[in-house]
Amino acid sequence: MEDGKFLCNFTILDRKFTYRVLPEEESMIRNAVRNISDKLAELKQRHSLRDNQEALTVVLIQFAVLLEKARMEDVPGRIVRDIQQLDKQLDEYIENDAR
């Protein structure tokens, strides 16, 4: 394909999906699908869920919480990067002003 994407097929809860992905994204997509499938299987073993939609909702919430935790934990990293950027800008300003 001219945009470099190709069709990637996968299955979740016995439903087949086709997704257009870049070659470098394929392993990430397949890992995500595997993680979702593993979580769904774990939920079905441990809890009596009424249907697949309920199971998917629980898994979605679990992954959303993990994403939010990752964002919160990166706050110090972002602050450090911002301070480094400000320090660089200040150095450039001082250097240009000294001329």
LINTA-V682505 format. One record per pair of residues at least 12 apart in sequence whose C-alpha atoms are under 8 Angstrom apart, sorted by the first residue. I is the first residue (numbers start at 1). J is the second residue. D is the distance in whole Angstrom. If there is no record, write none. Layout:
BEGIN
i=[I;I]
j=[J;J]
d=[D;D]
END
This chain:
BEGIN
i=[4;4;5;5;5;5;6;6;6;6;7;7;7;8;8;8;10;10;11;12;12;12;13;13;36;39;40;40;40;43]
j=[22;23;20;21;22;23;20;21;22;23;19;20;21;20;21;26;30;33;33;33;36;37;37;52;59;59;55;56;59;55]
d=[6;8;6;5;4;7;5;6;6;7;6;5;6;6;7;7;8;7;8;7;8;6;7;7;7;7;6;7;7;7]
END
